């Protein structure tokens, strides 16, 4: 597939960036159909997430991210959660659980990444790419920069307004907001519109701190489901361990964030 633009207009930097990301997602989708390695699935999801973030920052009222494409990405959530859990496991300490999770992942990959899924998702990517290239959204550099800076300030204000006992869902929403800011700044940096490497690193730090909580919540939920389907002592042991880890993360998150802002 070639990246095309409206022949009557020079593509804006935002159009070029978004269409390239869509093209990259397209290439990754072909790879998933044949191998579905952890890093490929992660990169595919990150690429679509990056597009969604920029659309949210700049185009939410005019060219919203397609709901069917969002749904296609979310279908891979369970595989991603399995990958995170498998990577965190000691194979020697949890041999039976590791084997079961690996088998479960293989089954889910085979079920999801079918020719039908690939063709459907490719069509959605191509359709949105055509819409973007034809519309060619363009903004003054100052407006793009201001939109990202305003959103980033909103993230910081939201953090400062957090209650000490903020629940994991609230922290997860804030993590997503910082992720949107990070992808916005990365676009500004790579497009040579605004140099912001330090603030990108700051967003990553906050995103990772908040993400550790959500990853642990997801792992606990997943382990509960697995234990119901395949009750192993290894699973029960790990479940209790992760509950303690979650409590510790919640206890330390506020102090870590306070020292980083």
TORDOMAR-864727 format. One record per residue: x, y, z of N, C-alpha, C in turn. Coordinates in steps of 0.001 Angstrom, whole numbers, plus 500000, padded with zeros to 6 digits. Each point is the difference from the previous one (the first is absolute). Layout:
REM residues N
{node {X; Y; Z}; {X; Y; Z}; {X; Y; Z}}
...
//
This chain:
REM residues 261
{node {500830; 498804; 500000}; {499170; 501196; 500000}; {500861; 501240; 500000}}
{node {499694; 500960; 499188}; {500704; 501259; 499971}; {499246; 501020; 500841}}
{node {500748; 500881; 500634}; {499375; 501059; 500766}; {499629; 501116; 499026}}
{node {498709; 500239; 499856}; {499550; 501000; 499046}; {499400; 501210; 500670}}
{node {500050; 501138; 499302}; {499446; 501232; 500531}; {499170; 500662; 498917}}
{node {499199; 500942; 500419}; {499251; 500805; 499051}; {500995; 500694; 499074}}
{node {499866; 499751; 498705}; {500980; 500507; 499038}; {500056; 501522; 499953}}
{node {498951; 500650; 500460}; {499942; 501459; 499910}; {500647; 500681; 501193}}
{node {500410; 499243; 500987}; {500554; 500595; 501213}; {501301; 499319; 500392}}
{node {500911; 500800; 500516}; {501210; 499451; 500590}; {499620; 499385; 501340}}
{node {500360; 498749; 500258}; {499610; 499384; 501271}; {500613; 500734; 501196}}
{node {499182; 500241; 500996}; {500474; 500642; 501218}; {500864; 499028; 500786}}
{node {500739; 500510; 500952}; {500839; 499127; 500831}; {499149; 499031; 500802}}
{node {498842; 500450; 500442}; {499114; 499124; 500760}; {499460; 498883; 499113}}
{node {499611; 500345; 498774}; {499507; 498991; 499057}; {501081; 498973; 499687}}
{node {501205; 500474; 499712}; {501101; 499089; 499687}; {500260; 499036; 501161}}
{node {500028; 500541; 501202}; {500315; 499179; 501174}; {498921; 498951; 500235}}
{node {498746; 500405; 499962}; {498904; 499065; 500255}; {499919; 498924; 498917}}
{node {500165; 500401; 498754}; {499926; 499022; 498911}; {501175; 499030; 500047}}
{node {501159; 500483; 500418}; {501129; 499084; 500146}; {499713; 498990; 501105}}
{node {499450; 500463; 501120}; {499673; 499087; 501099}; {498986; 498944; 499552}}
{node {499026; 500409; 499213}; {499014; 499048; 499475}; {500665; 498985; 499069}}
{node {500923; 500480; 499191}; {500739; 499094; 499115}; {500823; 499000; 500816}}
{node {500625; 500494; 501059}; {500794; 499134; 500875}; {499106; 498947; 500653}}
{node {498811; 500406; 500441}; {499048; 499048; 500585}; {499615; 498941; 498982}}
{node {499872; 500414; 498759}; {499642; 499069; 498921}; {501089; 498937; 499816}}
{node {501255; 500434; 499991}; {501127; 499077; 499853}; {500060; 499028; 501177}}
{node {499806; 500531; 501200}; {500030; 499166; 501197}; {498875; 498969; 499988}}
{node {498848; 500391; 499501}; {498858; 499088; 499950}; {500306; 498787; 499128}}
{node {500700; 500210; 498911}; {500410; 498875; 499151}; {500936; 499068; 500768}}
{node {500899; 500568; 500797}; {500930; 499181; 500782}; {499254; 499172; 501043}}
{node {498982; 500612; 500619}; {499238; 499306; 501034}; {499312; 498762; 499447}}
{node {499596; 500077; 498766}; {499288; 498881; 499383}; {500900; 498762; 499901}}
{node {501322; 500232; 499924}; {500922; 498875; 499806}; {500730; 499580; 501276}}
{node {500266; 500932; 500919}; {500798; 499625; 501167}; {499392; 500416; 501338}}
{node {499434; 501207; 500074}; {499359; 500503; 501228}; {500924; 499937; 501207}}
{node {501247; 500462; 499817}; {500922; 500070; 501119}; {499573; 501114; 500953}}
{node {500445; 499883; 501239}; {499594; 500980; 501016}; {500338; 501430; 499576}}
{node {501232; 500202; 499520}; {500423; 501356; 499648}; {499211; 500552; 498815}}
{node {499591; 499134; 499086}; {499216; 500442; 498847}; {498585; 500406; 500413}}
{node {499401; 499214; 500873}; {498665; 500353; 500495}; {500061; 501311; 500770}}
{node {501015; 500130; 500842}; {500144; 501225; 500789}; {500184; 501211; 499096}}
{node {500850; 499879; 498989}; {500256; 501125; 499099}; {498755; 500360; 499188}}
{node {499243; 498991; 499588}; {498755; 500241; 499273}; {499036; 500789; 500869}}
{node {499864; 499604; 501245}; {499093; 500678; 500923}; {500483; 501420; 500304}}
{node {501295; 500157; 500211}; {500562; 501324; 500288}; {499797; 500943; 498815}}
{node {500180; 499475; 498793}; {499838; 500828; 498805}; {498573; 500518; 499881}}
{node {499023; 499135; 500196}; {498606; 500441; 499947}; {499674; 500918; 501171}}
{node {500575; 499715; 501162}; {499785; 500858; 501172}; {500576; 501387; 499748}}
{node {501151; 500058; 499341}; {500638; 501283; 499669}; {499090; 500824; 499093}}
{node {499412; 499336; 499005}; {499076; 500690; 499096}; {498790; 500504; 500765}}
{node {499425; 499149; 500845}; {498834; 500389; 500798}; {500313; 501212; 500873}}
{node {501181; 500033; 500584}; {500371; 501108; 500879}; {500071; 501311; 499232}}
{node {500615; 499971; 498816}; {500116; 501219; 499216}; {498648; 500467; 499476}}
{node {499157; 499043; 499634}; {498645; 500357; 499567}; {499249; 500645; 501166}}
{node {500176; 499453; 501179}; {499352; 500552; 501192}; {500485; 501420; 500266}}
{node {501271; 500248; 499803}; {500568; 501319; 500257}; {499617; 501032; 498946}}
{node {499934; 499574; 498733}; {499866; 500971; 498915}; {498726; 499878; 499166}}
{node {499436; 498796; 499886}; {498960; 499774; 498985}; {498720; 499375; 500535}}
{node {499823; 499962; 501301}; {498879; 499258; 500560}; {498649; 500505; 499503}}
{node {499893; 501279; 499683}; {498729; 500551; 499542}; {499784; 499918; 498508}}
{node {501040; 499691; 499239}; {499879; 500007; 498541}; {500249; 498644; 499354}}
{node {501021; 499282; 500462}; {500338; 498694; 499420}; {500231; 498990; 501125}}
{node {498964; 499676; 500759}; {500172; 499094; 501142}; {500542; 498644; 499599}}
{node {500770; 499409; 500903}; {500554; 498672; 499761}; {498852; 499010; 499859}}
{node {500002; 499168; 498950}; {498878; 499085; 499749}; {499771; 499008; 501140}}
{node {498769; 499924; 500466}; {499677; 499060; 501074}; {500277; 498543; 499616}}
{node {499726; 499592; 498757}; {500311; 498608; 499625}; {501500; 499690; 500056}}
{node {500836; 501003; 499693}; {501450; 499793; 500062}; {500457; 499923; 501458}}
{node {499388; 500807; 500851}; {500281; 499916; 501434}; {499610; 498619; 500535}}
{node {498848; 499505; 499556}; {499525; 498682; 500445}; {500951; 498901; 499526}}
{node {500517; 500131; 498776}; {500938; 499004; 499469}; {501269; 499950; 500840}}
{node {500450; 501171; 500440}; {501185; 500041; 500853}; {499700; 499386; 501367}}
{node {498838; 500308; 500550}; {499644; 499498; 501327}; {499829; 498486; 500023}}
{node {499734; 499408; 498849}; {499879; 498544; 499939}; {501308; 499306; 500370}}
{node {501110; 500728; 499891}; {501304; 499420; 500341}; {500372; 500227; 501460}}
{node {499124; 500635; 500782}; {500309; 500301; 501404}; {500385; 498752; 500794}}
{node {499214; 498939; 499839}; {500243; 498797; 500804}; {501350; 499368; 499675}}
{node {500418; 500087; 498724}; {501307; 499447; 499620}; {501113; 500844; 500605}}
{node {499826; 501308; 499963}; {500995; 500890; 500591}; {500144; 499742; 501500}}
{node {498881; 499812; 500686}; {500034; 499728; 501432}; {500713; 498679; 500291}}
{node {499774; 499014; 499153}; {500703; 498720; 500158}; {501503; 500183; 499783}}
{node {500365; 500790; 499008}; {501417; 500233; 499721}; {500694; 500654; 501196}}
{node {499341; 500995; 500586}; {500575; 500682; 501163}; {500171; 499029; 501161}}
{node {498999; 499164; 500216}; {500055; 499034; 501100}; {501069; 498944; 499760}}
{node {500045; 499455; 498799}; {500994; 498966; 499674}; {501413; 500540; 500160}}
{node {500213; 501238; 499524}; {501340; 500593; 500085}; {500435; 500214; 501448}}
{node {499048; 500209; 500894}; {500338; 500261; 501403}; {500236; 498718; 500809}}
{node {499647; 498844; 499409}; {500084; 498731; 500724}; {501400; 499392; 499955}}
{node {500337; 499331; 501101}; {501186; 499153; 500010}; {499563; 498609; 499536}}
{node {500542; 499581; 498876}; {499588; 498712; 499434}; {500344; 498844; 500934}}
{node {501111; 500118; 500720}; {500413; 498925; 500903}; {499159; 499970; 501279}}
{node {499509; 501166; 500422}; {499211; 500076; 501226}; {498538; 499641; 499777}}
{node {499495; 500335; 498800}; {498589; 499731; 499685}; {499901; 499195; 498698}}
{node {500578; 498818; 499935}; {500060; 499242; 498739}; {498635; 499616; 499425}}
{node {499086; 499545; 500856}; {498681; 499584; 499511}; {499177; 501198; 499526}}
{node {500044; 501072; 500768}; {499268; 501205; 499616}; {500558; 500594; 498718}}
{node {501325; 500026; 499895}; {500647; 500530; 498799}; {499561; 499215; 498762}}
{node {500000; 498696; 500106}; {499606; 499141; 498882}; {498544; 500239; 499609}}
{node {499143; 500146; 501007}; {498578; 500227; 499731}; {499781; 501358; 499333}}
{node {500667; 501028; 500494}; {499853; 501337; 499423}; {500513; 500047; 498564}}
{node {501115; 499327; 499762}; {500565; 499975; 498652}; {499028; 499332; 499021}}
{node {499371; 498917; 500440}; {499021; 499301; 499170}; {498773; 500862; 499771}}
{node {499546; 500692; 501048}; {498837; 500875; 499901}; {500256; 501145; 499028}}
{node {501213; 500566; 500058}; {500350; 501086; 499084}; {499966; 499524; 498553}}
{node {500567; 498831; 499765}; {500039; 499436; 498648}; {498590; 499833; 499442}}
{node {499084; 499547; 500843}; {498610; 499797; 499568}; {499325; 501337; 499667}}
{node {500244; 500995; 500828}; {499364; 501302; 499785}; {500556; 500705; 498769}}
{node {501294; 499856; 499760}; {500604; 500568; 498790}; {499382; 499373; 498752}}
{node {499865; 498677; 500031}; {499417; 499288; 498858}; {498550; 500409; 499764}}
{node {499266; 500240; 501086}; {498599; 500384; 499895}; {499831; 501416; 499474}}
{node {500884; 500921; 500439}; {499838; 501409; 499631}; {500570; 500330; 498626}}
{node {501271; 499684; 499779}; {500678; 500468; 498798}; {499729; 499086; 498802}}
{node {498760; 500025; 499579}; {499551; 499225; 498846}; {500055; 500869; 498745}}
{node {499901; 499401; 498814}; {499917; 500810; 498773}; {498830; 500987; 500037}}
{node {498898; 499598; 500610}; {498829; 500879; 500090}; {500322; 501237; 500839}}
{node {500649; 499788; 501153}; {500387; 501128; 500856}; {500978; 500913; 499271}}
{node {500987; 499398; 499338}; {500999; 500783; 499283}; {499351; 500849; 498917}}
{node {499159; 499399; 499174}; {499389; 500725; 498889}; {499069; 501104; 500496}}
{node {499234; 499698; 501045}; {499089; 500989; 500565}; {500777; 501198; 500550}}
{node {501073; 499720; 500743}; {500775; 501074; 500623}; {500782; 500787; 498960}}
{node {500528; 499312; 498990}; {500683; 500702; 498908}; {499060; 500967; 499293}}
{node {498773; 499569; 499775}; {499019; 500859; 499334}; {499703; 501236; 500848}}
{node {499912; 499825; 501306}; {499753; 501129; 500900}; {501176; 500978; 499994}}
{node {501217; 499461; 500018}; {501197; 500841; 499955}; {500058; 500779; 498694}}
{node {499748; 499317; 498883}; {500055; 500659; 498697}; {498929; 501085; 499869}}
{node {498822; 499707; 500519}; {498907; 500970; 499923}; {500326; 501273; 500786}}
{node {500531; 499818; 501206}; {500328; 501174; 500815}; {501197; 500753; 499426}}
{node {500958; 499278; 499457}; {501150; 500640; 499362}; {499551; 500858; 498812}}
{node {499080; 499460; 499199}; {499471; 500757; 498855}; {499266; 501253; 500478}}
{node {499220; 499857; 501057}; {499254; 501139; 500537}; {500942; 501094; 500484}}
{node {501060; 499607; 500703}; {500970; 500973; 500498}; {500754; 500692; 498870}}
{node {500456; 499207; 499039}; {500784; 500568; 498910}; {499153; 500923; 499128}}
{node {498736; 499672; 499816}; {499114; 500852; 499209}; {499653; 501287; 500753}}
{node {499773; 499882; 501300}; {499654; 501181; 500797}; {501225; 500863; 500281}}
{node {501150; 499342; 500139}; {501270; 500685; 500232}; {499892; 501054; 501109}}
{node {499691; 499594; 501235}; {499867; 500970; 501095}; {501305; 500748; 500243}}
{node {499881; 501296; 500162}; {501188; 500831; 500152}; {499734; 501065; 501062}}
{node {501030; 500286; 500781}; {499907; 501024; 501039}; {501308; 500780; 500006}}
{node {499943; 501231; 500464}; {501224; 500748; 500230}; {500822; 499272; 501058}}
{node {501306; 500071; 499851}; {500878; 499322; 500960}; {499711; 500444; 501422}}
{node {499730; 501291; 500166}; {499737; 500532; 501331}; {498753; 499361; 500634}}
{node {499009; 499717; 499170}; {498766; 499390; 500501}; {500260; 498554; 500420}}
{node {500754; 499262; 499185}; {500332; 498615; 500345}; {500750; 499937; 501326}}
{node {500981; 500881; 500152}; {500807; 500033; 501226}; {499129; 500352; 501199}}
{node {499145; 500997; 499819}; {499165; 500449; 501113}; {499010; 498923; 500437}}
{node {499456; 499262; 499040}; {499055; 498929; 500336}; {500663; 498939; 500872}}
{node {501230; 499632; 499654}; {500701; 498976; 500780}; {500385; 500536; 501373}}
{node {500500; 501232; 500043}; {500383; 500592; 501278}; {498802; 500162; 500929}}
{node {498867; 500384; 499432}; {498780; 500159; 500797}; {499555; 498661; 500583}}
{node {500079; 498957; 499173}; {499619; 498672; 500479}; {500957; 499534; 501091}}
{node {501277; 500242; 499814}; {500997; 499601; 500999}; {499743; 500697; 501332}}
{node {499668; 501290; 499933}; {499694; 500726; 501225}; {498761; 499435; 500675}}
{node {499036; 499593; 499177}; {498798; 499352; 500535}; {500378; 498717; 500750}}
{node {500948; 499241; 499451}; {500462; 498770; 500661}; {500609; 500309; 501363}}
{node {500847; 501028; 500034}; {500638; 500370; 501265}; {498968; 500481; 501016}}
{node {499042; 500784; 499535}; {498937; 500476; 500897}; {499177; 498834; 500545}}
{node {499743; 499018; 499143}; {499234; 498824; 500425}; {500765; 499218; 501055}}
{node {501305; 499925; 499822}; {500818; 499314; 501007}; {499920; 500719; 501347}}
{node {500153; 501323; 499957}; {499992; 500774; 501233}; {498656; 499925; 500717}}
{node {498941; 499705; 499235}; {498661; 499902; 500586}; {499687; 498592; 500513}}
{node {500931; 499066; 499815}; {499765; 498624; 500428}; {499838; 499911; 501513}}
{node {499066; 499165; 500412}; {499864; 499687; 501413}; {501038; 498951; 500384}}
{node {500361; 499966; 501249}; {501003; 499030; 500458}; {499555; 498556; 499790}}
{node {498681; 499782; 500039}; {499482; 498642; 499842}; {499388; 499772; 498618}}
{node {500518; 500710; 499005}; {499482; 499857; 498626}; {500052; 498532; 499581}}
{node {498914; 499521; 499391}; {499952; 498590; 499611}; {500772; 499751; 498717}}
{node {500163; 498720; 499660}; {500824; 499626; 498846}; {499414; 500500; 498685}}
{node {498671; 500075; 499902}; {499373; 500484; 498771}; {500332; 501471; 499757}}
{node {499982; 500793; 501072}; {500338; 501419; 499885}; {501455; 500160; 499576}}
{node {500880; 499222; 500603}; {501421; 500059; 499657}; {500225; 499540; 498562}}
{node {499234; 499002; 499558}; {500134; 499519; 498625}; {499581; 501074; 499002}}
{node {498902; 500698; 500294}; {499567; 501081; 499105}; {501062; 501082; 499901}}
{node {500630; 500307; 501118}; {501059; 501005; 499990}; {501202; 499502; 499208}}
{node {500286; 498715; 500124}; {501087; 499419; 499206}; {499747; 500195; 498510}}
{node {498772; 499755; 499556}; {499647; 500174; 498591}; {500165; 501454; 499582}}
{node {499628; 500921; 500884}; {500133; 501423; 499686}; {501471; 500373; 499806}}
{node {500864; 499481; 500865}; {501429; 500272; 499842}; {500543; 499334; 498731}}
{node {499441; 498844; 499652}; {500417; 499321; 498779}; {499625; 500844; 498776}}
{node {498809; 500586; 500010}; {499586; 500890; 498910}; {500972; 501171; 499878}}
{node {500366; 500571; 501139}; {500941; 501126; 499993}; {501349; 499567; 499424}}
{node {500471; 498836; 500422}; {501286; 499494; 499509}; {499993; 499854; 498483}}
{node {498958; 499377; 499454}; {499940; 499809; 498548}; {499868; 501331; 499272}}
{node {499318; 500954; 500634}; {499920; 501331; 499409}; {501359; 500659; 499923}}
{node {500762; 499921; 501089}; {501341; 500585; 500019}; {500943; 499272; 499034}}
{node {499854; 498677; 499889}; {500841; 499255; 499059}; {499736; 500442; 498563}}
{node {498736; 500265; 499678}; {499677; 500513; 498664}; {500656; 501361; 499778}}
{node {499925; 500875; 500990}; {500613; 501324; 499869}; {501513; 499889; 499835}}
{node {500605; 499070; 500727}; {501452; 499821; 499953}; {500443; 499464; 498643}}
{node {499365; 498922; 499535}; {500430; 499371; 498757}; {499676; 500872; 498789}}
{node {498982; 500865; 500128}; {499625; 500897; 498913}; {500778; 501303; 500046}}
{node {500925; 500100; 500946}; {500857; 501178; 500155}; {499175; 501272; 500227}}
{node {498929; 499856; 500761}; {499154; 501145; 500328}; {500314; 500565; 501375}}
{node {500425; 499113; 500902}; {500256; 500437; 501380}; {500900; 498950; 500645}}
{node {501131; 500422; 500530}; {500938; 499058; 500613}; {499606; 499769; 501462}}
{node {499709; 498763; 500325}; {499413; 499720; 501312}; {500413; 498624; 500527}}
{node {501249; 499620; 499825}; {500450; 498675; 500435}; {499869; 499810; 501508}}
{node {500263; 501052; 500765}; {499937; 499875; 501453}; {498576; 499753; 500480}}
{node {499045; 500715; 499406}; {498612; 499827; 500429}; {499451; 498654; 499517}}
{node {500505; 499503; 498869}; {499624; 498655; 499538}; {500459; 498965; 501025}}
{node {501222; 500139; 500466}; {500530; 499084; 501015}; {499185; 500084; 501286}}
{node {499561; 501211; 500333}; {499185; 500192; 501202}; {498653; 499287; 499863}}
{node {499375; 500149; 498840}; {498725; 499317; 499753}; {500164; 498487; 500087}}
{node {501099; 499480; 499437}; {500261; 498560; 500050}; {500139; 499524; 501439}}
{node {500705; 500791; 500799}; {500222; 499624; 501394}; {498675; 499896; 500751}}
{node {499155; 501011; 499837}; {498706; 499997; 500684}; {499097; 498901; 499454}}
{node {500039; 499827; 498692}; {499198; 498961; 499349}; {500388; 498619; 500508}}
{node {501296; 499741; 500122}; {500469; 498689; 500455}; {499658; 499755; 501468}}
{node {500104; 501050; 500815}; {499667; 499863; 501414}; {498530; 499642; 500169}}
{node {499137; 500729; 499291}; {498568; 499727; 500071}; {499662; 498676; 499323}}
{node {500733; 499670; 498937}; {499736; 498775; 499257}; {500303; 498751; 500795}}
{node {500976; 500076; 500918}; {500336; 498837; 500820}; {498799; 499549; 500821}}
{node {499210; 500973; 500453}; {498803; 499665; 500780}; {498979; 499301; 499117}}
{node {499727; 500557; 498823}; {498995; 499411; 499131}; {500423; 498628; 499499}}
{node {501273; 499836; 499690}; {500482; 498684; 499562}; {499785; 498955; 501090}}
{node {500234; 500398; 501246}; {499822; 499061; 501103}; {498529; 499684; 500223}}
{node {499135; 501020; 499885}; {498549; 499781; 500101}; {499549; 499019; 498917}}
{node {500486; 500210; 498769}; {499640; 499111; 498892}; {500470; 498571; 500254}}
{node {501218; 499869; 500546}; {500537; 498670; 500273}; {499195; 499279; 501074}}
{node {499580; 500741; 501019}; {499184; 499396; 501059}; {498672; 499513; 499443}}
{node {499356; 500838; 499179}; {498723; 499607; 499384}; {500178; 498773; 499114}}
{node {501092; 499987; 499231}; {500269; 498882; 499100}; {500284; 498717; 500790}}
{node {500778; 500114; 501045}; {500324; 498833; 500813}; {498763; 499423; 500690}}
{node {499082; 500859; 500403}; {498751; 499514; 500603}; {499203; 499158; 499007}}
{node {499921; 500487; 498754}; {499271; 499264; 498963}; {500691; 498671; 499687}}
{node {501328; 500047; 499932}; {500763; 498788; 499690}; {499850; 498971; 501121}}
{node {500003; 500479; 501237}; {499876; 499084; 501138}; {498645; 499283; 500003}}
{node {498964; 500703; 499551}; {498674; 499382; 499903}; {499975; 498918; 498921}}
{node {500712; 500237; 498907}; {500014; 499055; 498889}; {500984; 498856; 500230}}
{node {501106; 500325; 500659}; {501085; 499018; 500146}; {500672; 500216; 501363}}
{node {499376; 499511; 501067}; {500486; 500265; 501364}; {501316; 499309; 500328}}
{node {501037; 500793; 500033}; {501325; 499513; 500356}; {500469; 500692; 501270}}
{node {500772; 499314; 500786}; {500579; 500624; 501193}; {500947; 501130; 499595}}
{node {500679; 499842; 498859}; {500897; 501042; 499495}; {499225; 501287; 499722}}
{node {498825; 499853; 499417}; {499185; 501167; 499673}; {499549; 500704; 501268}}
{node {499561; 499228; 500969}; {499550; 500575; 501271}; {501131; 500731; 500704}}
{node {501170; 499401; 499970}; {501179; 500619; 500623}; {500334; 501331; 499336}}
{node {499994; 500009; 498664}; {500327; 501218; 499265}; {498930; 501065; 500210}}
{node {498764; 499589; 500083}; {498894; 500932; 500210}; {500174; 500739; 501333}}
{node {500328; 499274; 501050}; {500216; 500621; 501305}; {501205; 500947; 499971}}
{node {501016; 499593; 499276}; {501196; 500837; 499880}; {499677; 501306; 499283}}
{node {499221; 499933; 498914}; {499665; 501184; 499231}; {499098; 500953; 500771}}
{node {499154; 499474; 500861}; {499153; 500851; 500842}; {500864; 500839; 500948}}
{node {501058; 499397; 500528}; {500916; 500727; 500870}; {500773; 501053; 499213}}
{node {500395; 499625; 498773}; {500710; 500947; 499139}; {499120; 501210; 499700}}
{node {498728; 499765; 499707}; {499067; 501085; 499695}; {499861; 500958; 501179}}
{node {499871; 499460; 501180}; {499863; 500852; 501175}; {501247; 500856; 500202}}
{node {501152; 499402; 499778}; {501251; 500741; 500152}; {500103; 501121; 498963}}
{node {499592; 499692; 498762}; {500024; 501013; 498945}; {499083; 501168; 500334}}
{node {498814; 499689; 500502}; {499054; 501061; 500367}; {500556; 500863; 501133}}
{node {500710; 499360; 500931}; {500551; 500729; 501141}; {501129; 500942; 499600}}
{node {500738; 499622; 498959}; {501191; 500787; 499629}; {499782; 500948; 498822}}
{node {498913; 499825; 499256}; {499807; 500793; 498780}; {499948; 501493; 500275}}
{node {499263; 500410; 501023}; {499875; 501433; 500282}; {501348; 500634; 500279}}
{node {500836; 499337; 500789}; {501303; 500573; 500345}; {500908; 500054; 498783}}
{node {499927; 498977; 499139}; {500827; 499987; 498786}; {499599; 501124; 499061}}
{node {498697; 500186; 499826}; {499519; 501063; 499124}; {500338; 501357; 500566}}
{node {499899; 500156; 501313}; {500287; 501284; 500630}; {501445; 500419; 499777}}
{node {500900; 499026; 500042}; {501418; 500311; 499832}; {500377; 500267; 498551}}
{node {499103; 499595; 499051}; {500336; 500153; 498580}; {499389; 501244; 499389}}
{node {499112; 500672; 500726}; {499362; 501202; 499456}; {500473; 501219; 500764}}
//
